[in-house]
Each structure stands twice: as structure tokens, then as C-alpha cells.
Amino acid sequence: MEQFLRPICQEWASRCNTHGILMIEKAVCHTAVTDTFDAVLLVIVDSQSEPVFLKHYSLDSEKAALYVVNEQKLNEWLILGSPRKAIDWVFNGKVIFDRSDYIRQLRRRLEQFPPRQRQLKMGIEFAKLIRRYIDGKALFMARHWLDSYNHMVQALHHLARLTLIEYGFYPEVTVWSQVKHMNGQVYKLYEELVGSEEPLPKRLELLLLASEFLIHSSVAAGSIHLCEVLKEKEGAWSIAEMACHPQLAPYSVDLAIMVEYLVERRVLAAVERPTGGNKIAERYYAVQRGEAR
């Protein structure tokens, strides 16, 4: 496969804007990493280049995918964890070309997992966890068992990734294989939800109770990034100010529900301000003194 892709690698390596090239070959037991392609080429280019460029190739019965990603977009992938395969590609890909040790330094930086980046990733996973948990609970109360089940499975995935990040690891595609060795409590919840012979409503009821405790235990880790950003200025923030802040933009549509959850947990305080001549008040948010939970 490498010989088949050599001309493509040479073409990209000759370009002055190329930082590095990685090749990821399909593993028999783990085809998901390459989306069933026999190989994936990840070409990392400078931030002035197009964010993402894709091409597919084939030779006889073999096929390959080319991803050309600029360093800004790659960093976004690594922070947001989407696509999740990006972590596997960077850590486990075979280095084909590495200008000025770019890939080696990138890997070293990722292995160190800087605290600020870790806090942001925990915050994003926590926000997604809250979204799935609250929606799953609402669907359970409405007796929509299968829809509730779907949301709770996703909630457990976010809880698993949050747990791994808190331990200092990047969540990989095989996240449950990682969690099994790190947090038996979370893994057991997942096993009981998908493998128990109890009726589905009973499984969901027990999971919701257990999840509430685990989510409560994760509040400090999941909210630290948001709270640090909000402390950057005196006074309270409107939700619009928070959504527009570049460090909070990655929370996307899950920001509002996370903020309201943290108000309930008394991590944040809701401050009401009059809007003019009517009785409607606008809500602003600030970090509670002492950040009570």
C-alpha cells in the first residue's frame, strides 16, 4: 500500500506548505479507524491553506483516502474530538514525511496534554453529557423508552470520555476498552444498560439514579474551564456574550443547558436585570463565590 501511495506522498512532501504526512493502514480487527479504506493519508499543511481537502484513490481491489488538513482545523478536531479518528491518526499513524520535526513535536505536545486544553475538552464533554442526560430523563418521564435509551447510551459515552480526559488520556475510537481499565464503575453502568436482562424501563430507572450521582461528582472537573473564562471579567455575563467568546464557542448548542444546570448546582448565579419599561428581566450569569455545588 505504501508503494501505491508513494507518488502522492512525494507530491505533497514537495510542497512548501506541507508540515507532515502520516499513513494509517487498515487493521483487520479495527476497520473503523480508516472508514473501511485500506489506508488513509493524513497530510498536515500550514494554517494559510484550505481547512480540509479530500480525495479517494483506488488501485485494483485496494482503495485509499487522502485528508489534507491545515493545522488550525486539525487542532480543532483534536480539541472537539470530532472526528474521533483524528486522535488515532496522529498518535498511531506511520510518519512518512516530517518537516522540521513538526509531527514529533505535535505528538509530544499531545502526550503532555496541556491543562488548559484538558479543561476545555472536559467542559465540552460535560456539556454534551448534561444535554443527553436531561433529554434522556425527560423522554423516560414521558415513557418513550427507546428514545430515552438512545440518549442515555450517548450520555454514558460522554461520561466515559470525560472520565478518560480527567485521567489525562485522549479518548480513542475504542473508548470502552480504555474505560474498562480506568473506571470500573462507569463501565459497569454501560454493561448493565446494554446487557442486562431487566425490562428496559427498569434498566433506565436504575441508570438515571446512578448517572445523577456520577454527573454530580463530575461537576467540578466539567465546569472548571467555563468558570475560569467567566472570571476573566468583573460582573455577570449574558448568554450572548458567553456564546460569542472564542474560548466558549466550542461548547456550541450545549452551552445554554450546561449553564442552567450549573445554576441549579449553585456553581453559577443567575442575575436578573431589567430590560426597560416592561416587567421582563434578562438573565445574566456569574461564578458563585466559593462555587458551591
Secondary structure, 3 states (H helix, E strand, C coil): CHHHHHHHHHHHHCCCCEEEEEEEECECCEHHHHCCCCEEEEEEECCCCCCEEEEEEEECCEEEEEEEEEHHHHHHHHHHCCCCHHHHHHHHCEEEEEHHHHHHHHHHHHHHCCHHHHHHHHHHHHHHHHHHHHHHHHHHHCCCHHHHHHHHHHHHHHHHHHHHHHHCCCCCCCHHHHHHCCCHHHHHHHHHHHHCCCCHHHHHHHHHHHHHHHHHHCHHHHHHHHHHHHCCCCCCEEHHHHHHCCCCHHHHHHHHHHHHHHHHCCCEEEEEEECCCCCCEEEEEEECHHHCC
